C-alpha cells in the first residue's frame, strides 16, 4: 500500500482538520486526553449528553458515519476518507464510544437485512446520535458459544403473527443507555443449534424488557444483564428468514471484530509518554536498556495492528466484506492492552497499587488493567478467535465438536447425566 495521501486525500484531510478545529468541543479536550478504554473520562458535564451533542454536530455538517449511503444518514465517503477522519478527530473520538456498537455492528446488519423502509426509518437517527443501539447476543449458559443460546421466541397463539420472547442476555454493552437492540433468539430447538436461530430488532422500551447493570472491577457498569419476560415483537421486526439468524449474526460478528480490532488503542503512545516522564534508578525510564527493549516489543505489536487494520480497510475499499482475518486485530489488541498495563504498573512500583486522582497518569493503566480481561472475552474470547484464525484463515483441521449435527434439544447440559 501507498500510505502517502493522494492530492485528493490531502485536500480532504485539510477540510476535515479545518472543520474539527472550528467545531470541536475544546472545553472537553483535557478530559478526553485522559480517556481510557471504555470511558471518555468526561466528568465536567453529562458524558452521554456531550457524546450526543458532538455526534449531532457532525451529522448536521455531513461528517457522521462517513461510509454509509447518504439516504441512510451517512456521507457516502470512501473507507480511506473514513480513516483520515479518524486520524484527525484525535481525542474527540473518545466521545464516540457510546455509538461504537450501533455504528460499527448494528447499523451494517440493519443495512444488509432490513427492508428499505426500515433502513430509512432506523438508520438516520442512529447516525445522528439521537438513538443508541446495543447487541443482545451473549447468554449465561452459552459463554462464547453464541449458537448455544436459549432465549426462546415462539409465535403468539392469537393469530397476530407476533413473537413472544422469554430468556436472558448478559454482558450487553451499553444496554442501559440504548433505545434499540439487535436480538438473536432460538425459534426451533428440533434442529442443530446453528439452524434454529432467528434475528429481530426491538425497542429497549418494549414491555417486559428489564436491564440490570453489572458492577465491574474498574468501578464502571458498562455491561448489563437483560431479561425478557413475555416480550411481544411484531414479525415485521424480524431480520432475515425464520431460522436464518446465524447467517444474519455473522454480518454483525464480522463487523464487530473489525470495529473492535481496528478501533482499539492498545495504549502504546500513553506508555511511551509515561516512560519519558517516569524514572528508574534516578534516570528517565526510557534511558534504561531493558525499558527500551520492552517498548520496542510493544511498538512492533502496535505497528502490526496498524498495518493489519490497513489491510482490512484496503479490502473494504474494494467492496469486499470483512472476513475472519479481522479476528487477528482483536485477538492481538486485547492481549497487548493487558500486557502493556501490567508492565506500566510494574514501572510504577508501589504507586501501582494506588488508584485515584493522584495516581500516575491519572490511573489510566490501572483502569486499563481492570478493563482488559473483558476486552479479551467480548466479541469472541481469545480461544474462539484462535479457532477462527486456525480453521478459516490458515486452513487447519477443525476443532472437535461433539454437538455437531445434533438437534439443540438433545445436546446435554451440565446438569444432565446419562
HELIX and SHEET records of a PDB file:
HELIX    1   1 UNK A    7  UNK A   23  1                                  17    
HELIX    2   2 UNK A   26  UNK A   28  5                                   3    
HELIX    3   3 UNK A   29  UNK A   32  1                                   4    
HELIX    4   4 UNK A   47  UNK A   60  1                                  14    
HELIX    5   5 UNK A   70  UNK A   72  5                                   3    
HELIX    6   6 UNK A   79  UNK A   89  1                                  11    
HELIX    7   7 UNK A   90  UNK A   99  5                                  10    
HELIX    8   8 UNK A  100  UNK A  101  1                                   2    
HELIX    9   9 UNK A  102  UNK A  106  3                                   5    
HELIX   10  10 UNK A  107  UNK A  113  1                                   7    
HELIX   11  11 UNK A  116  UNK A  127  1                                  12    
HELIX   12  12 UNK A  146  UNK A  148  5                                   3    
HELIX   13  13 UNK A  175  UNK A  177  5                                   3    
HELIX   14  14 UNK A  235  UNK A  237  5                                   3    
HELIX   15  15 UNK A  245  UNK A  263  1                                  19    
HELIX   16  16 UNK A  268  UNK A  277  1                                  10    
HELIX   17  17 UNK A  285  UNK A  287  5                                   3    
HELIX   18  18 UNK A  289  UNK A  317  1                                  29    
HELIX   19  19 UNK A  324  UNK A  326  5                                   3    
HELIX   20  20 UNK A  327  UNK A  348  1                                  22    
HELIX   21  21 UNK A  349  UNK A  353  5                                   5    
HELIX   22  22 UNK A  360  UNK A  363  5                                   4    
HELIX   23  23 UNK A  364  UNK A  375  1                                  12    
HELIX   24  24 UNK A  382  UNK A  388  1                                   7    
HELIX   25  25 UNK A  389  UNK A  393  3                                   5    
HELIX   26  26 UNK A  408  UNK A  410  5                                   3    
SHEET    1   A 4 UNK A 133  UNK A 136  0                                        
SHEET    2   A 4 UNK A 180  UNK A 186  1                                        
SHEET    3   A 4 UNK A 197  UNK A 203 -1                                        
SHEET    4   A 4 UNK A 238  UNK A 239 -1                                        
SHEET    1   B 4 UNK A 152  UNK A 155  0                                        
SHEET    2   B 4 UNK A 163  UNK A 169 -1                                        
SHEET    3   B 4 UNK A 224  UNK A 233 -1                                        
SHEET    4   B 4 UNK A 209  UNK A 213 -1                                        
SHEET    1   C 2 UNK A 279  UNK A 280  0                                        
SHEET    2   C 2 UNK A 283  UNK A 284 -1                                        
END                                                                             
